[in-house]
Amino acid sequence: MSLTETGAVVSVIAALAILAGLAGVVVPGLPALPLCWGGVLVWALFGEAGAGRWLVLAAATVVALGGTVVKYLWPGRNLKRAGVPTATLLVGALLGLVGFFVIPVVGLIIGFVVGIFLMERLRLGDTGLAWPATKQAVAAAGLAMLIEFLAGVVIGALWVAGLVLA
């Protein structure tokens, strides 16, 4: 197969979009699941696959929507049970974003944890109480990232199956 063929070019673009989506799980500013889904959409619209491409796109759509819903509901429920307020998460996300640019890559995690801890320390007034809430928030963020990553991998696997079977 030559890269001058339209189908091959479209497949490479789809693969790059899916890989960028998987990277988007940890890179701020890259919408992970929309990129993965968009790669499958481009492949379904412009690729040279058979009619099964629409089934692959439909399955990828279900996985992307389901992954997005579960990514917010499951960790959010855990945080509500732990009593961590939304404002704490927003400050953690903001400091995580700042940390990403101050200390490349690891600054995202450091900034998020510091932001959560500081907000919980201010809210609860005790370091001993702030740390368990911080651990809960970090675990919830990790769970959300894992859910998003797994949904992206499933979308990628669906695309590969469609590519191979087409």
C-alpha positions in Angstrom: 0.0 0.0 0.0 1.4 3.4 -1.0 1.0 6.6 1.0 -0.2 8.2 -2.2 -3.4 6.3 -2.0 -6.3 8.2 -0.4 -7.3 5.3 1.8 -3.8 5.0 3.3 -3.5 8.8 3.9 -6.9 8.8 5.6 -5.9 5.8 7.7 -2.6 7.5 8.8 -4.5 10.7 9.7 -7.0 8.7 11.7 -4.2 6.8 13.5 -2.5 10.1 14.4 -5.8 11.6 15.7 -6.4 8.5 17.9 -2.8 8.6 19.2 -3.1 12.3 19.9 -6.3 11.6 21.7 -4.6 9.0 23.9 -1.9 11.5 24.6 -4.6 14.0 25.4 -5.5 12.1 28.5 -2.5 13.6 30.3 -1.8 16.7 28.1 -3.9 19.7 29.0 -5.7 21.3 26.1 -6.0 18.1 24.0 -9.6 16.7 24.0 -8.9 13.0 24.4 -12.1 11.3 23.4 -13.2 13.8 20.8 -9.8 13.3 19.0 -10.1 9.6 19.1 -13.7 9.7 17.9 -12.8 12.3 15.3 -10.1 10.0 13.9 -12.7 7.3 13.4 -15.1 9.8 11.9 -12.5 10.9 9.3 -11.7 7.3 8.5 -15.4 6.5 8.1 -16.2 9.5 5.9 -13.1 9.6 3.7 -11.6 6.1 3.9 -12.0 3.3 1.5 -13.4 0.8 3.9 -16.7 -1.0 3.2 -20.1 -0.5 4.8 -18.8 -1.9 8.1 -17.1 1.5 8.7 -20.5 2.9 9.8 -20.8 0.2 12.4 -17.3 1.0 13.6 -18.2 4.7 13.8 -21.5 3.9 15.6 -19.6 1.7 18.2 -16.9 4.4 18.6 -19.7 7.0 19.2 -21.3 4.8 21.9 -17.9 4.3 23.6 -16.9 8.0 23.4 -20.2 9.1 24.8 -20.3 6.4 27.5 -16.7 7.0 28.4 -17.4 10.8 28.8 -20.4 10.2 31.0 -18.7 7.6 33.2 -15.6 9.7 33.4 -17.5 12.4 35.2 -20.2 10.4 37.1 -18.1 7.7 38.8 -15.3 9.8 40.3 -17.7 12.6 41.0 -19.8 10.3 43.1 -16.8 9.2 45.0 -15.8 12.8 45.7 -19.3 13.7 46.9 -19.2 10.8 49.3 -15.8 12.1 50.6 -17.2 15.7 50.9 -14.7 17.3 48.5 -16.3 20.4 47.0 -16.2 21.4 43.4 -14.3 24.7 44.2 -11.4 22.6 45.6 -11.2 20.6 42.3 -11.3 23.8 40.2 -8.4 25.3 42.2 -6.5 22.0 41.9 -7.1 22.0 38.1 -6.0 25.6 37.8 -2.8 25.1 39.8 -2.2 21.9 37.9 -2.4 23.8 34.6 0.0 26.4 35.9 2.3 23.7 37.2 2.3 22.1 33.8 4.0 25.1 32.3 6.2 25.9 35.3 7.6 22.4 35.7 7.0 20.5 32.3 5.1 17.3 32.5 5.3 16.5 36.3 4.1 20.0 37.2 0.6 19.1 36.2 0.4 16.4 39.0 2.3 18.5 41.5 0.2 21.6 40.9 -3.0 19.6 41.2 -2.1 18.0 44.4 -0.8 21.2 46.0 -3.9 23.1 44.9 -6.2 20.4 46.4 -4.2 20.3 49.6 -4.2 24.1 50.0 -7.9 24.4 49.4 -8.7 21.6 51.8 -6.4 23.0 54.4 -8.1 26.4 54.1 -11.6 24.8 54.2 -11.0 22.3 57.0 -8.4 24.2 59.0 -6.3 21.1 59.8 -3.5 19.4 57.9 -4.6 16.1 59.3 -8.0 16.4 57.8 -6.8 18.0 54.5 -4.6 15.1 53.5 -7.3 12.4 53.3 -9.5 14.7 51.2 -6.5 15.4 49.0 -5.8 11.7 48.5 -9.4 11.1 47.6 -9.4 13.9 45.0 -6.2 12.6 43.5 -7.6 9.1 43.3 -10.8 10.4 41.6 -8.7 12.4 39.1 -6.7 9.2 38.4 -9.8 7.2 38.0 -11.3 9.7 35.5 -8.0 9.6 33.5 -8.0 5.8 33.5 -11.6 5.7 32.3 -10.9 8.2 29.5 -7.7 6.3 28.5 -9.5 3.0 28.4 -12.4 4.4 26.3 -9.8 5.8 23.9 -8.0 2.5 23.7 -11.4 0.7 23.0 -12.1 3.3 20.2 -8.6 2.6 18.8 -9.2 -1.1 18.9 -12.6 -0.7 17.2 -10.9 1.3 14.5 -8.1 -1.3 14.0 -10.7 -4.1 13.8 -12.6 -2.1 11.2 -9.4 -1.4 9.3 -8.3 -5.0 9.3 -11.8 -6.5 8.5 -12.6 -3.9 5.8 
